[in-house]
Amino acid sequence: MNTKPWRQRVQEEDELLEQLRTQLSEAAERRATAFAEGVAELGSVYKVAKALDKPWTTVDQAIKKHGLPTPGRNTTA
């Protein structure tokens, strides 16, 4: 059985985890941008959340976390 030394395996897994963190961060930012575009189109965080069957706080927090502007940031219908 030819296995890599444990230190090398740990290093490789650490590198993979860092790549995944980067991809997750980029995906979250793209998702927040899409939410903000939905708010601009539909007029409120609530309407976007309802259209996606998600809690309005999920949409609102994603937008806020990434500092994206939304027109009026109206959370009501």
DAVEN-V586184 format. One record per helix or strand of 2 or more residues. SS is the DSSP state (helix for helix, strand for strand). FROM is the first residue (numbers start at 1). TO is the last residue. If there is no record, write none. Layout:
((SS & FROM & TO) (SS & FROM & TO))
This chain:
((helix & 6 & 42) (helix & 45 & 52) (helix & 56 & 65))
